[in-house]
Amino acid sequence: MFLLKRKNLDDEKEKIGNLILNWSRGYERFLNVISLPYNSSEIFLKTIQDYVRRGKNVIYITNEEPGSINILELIKKRTDFRDYAYIRKSKARLNSRLKVCNFINASTIDEKFDLIIYDDIRSFPTYNKYEILDLVSRISKEDTKFIAYSIESVLKNEREIILPVKDNRSPMVEPRTIVTRININKDIPFVVYEYLKWFLDCDKRVVICVPDEEKLENVYSYINNYCRTLNRNIICFAKDKLNKKLITNLSKMKKTVLITNDFEQTVCNINDSNIMVYFANDPEFNYKKLIYFCGSVGRGEKDSKGEVIFLANEETEDMERAKDITRNFNKEAWEMGLLRF
């Protein structure tokens, strides 16, 4: 029997951090760093510090919530470097060597940078690669170096570095697909009912993501009708109706069914849940969003093994692509000896 040698993840991250640092000192201008949704930003610390020490200007673009930006938390915790600023308002003029901001504020900056890092990992994907590259071109010098941190290559035919596992070393959740002829605007397939019953029997929270408000009302109506005997905590929230207080309260509730079309807020802020994506064949759910549903399950819980279910009337290319990418992450992690079982 052939056994892969298990590697030390800290050593692997150290190695990747050094690879990025060495790349940044070379002649190549573009780098793809490929990883799972919500992975850490620590592999960029050495390169950022090196650039700042040499008097270079760096911008780190991330759409994380301002109060929980991973790269800033790591800088505060692991370094004595303090020459950074988070840009909260458009056109703010700050002299810090490292600027951190979201996509919208980055697009208003009238400045060119020596190093640009675009983090598309730490938050739900909002912008496509063409929008990202257009932004980068507007804040670049002729010799600017650019790192794209994403679930896939943003830059074609450029070098790639892959980190296919998070700190918990668990395999990424691969989605189950349920294809049904039933009109899921009006009725619940029996197999979905059984999954809901099983999740709730295990004291788990279930988040049902739907693409729009009309479908939200339809699904809530029959789930509330058919599943009330399973659990009375069946909650419906439309987009932009969720706030931080509600999310905090929901994150403390077990055995709850939350139905929402505000999946960006919900998935990013509520851990330890099982996820059902209703109407997974809807154009609203592209493959990147479907992958982020998979990446959010078990996030931060070492032993939590949740489920992601795609429910649809037909299987789409985006659904297939999402399954392929999650499977490939696990294959890479296994072959590198980085998984913990």
Buried (B, 14 or more C-beta within 10 A) or exposed (E): EEEEEEBEBEEBBBBBBEBBBEBBEEEEBBBBBBBBBBBBBBBBBBBBBBBBEEEBBBBBBBBBBEEEBBBBBBBEEEEEBEEBBBBEEEEBEEEBBBBBBBBEBBBEBEEBBBBBBBBBBBBBBBBEBEEBBEBBEEBBEEEBBBBBBBBBBBBEEBBEBBBBBBEBBBBBBBBBBBBBEEEBBEEBBEEBBEBBBEBBEEEBBBBBBBBEEEBBBBBBBBBBEEBEEBBEBBBBBBBEEBEEEBBEEBBEEEBBBBBBBBBBBBBBBBBBBBBBBBBBBBEBBBBBBBBBBBBBBBBEEEEBEBBBBBBBBEBBEBBEBBBEBBBBBBEBBBEBBBBEE
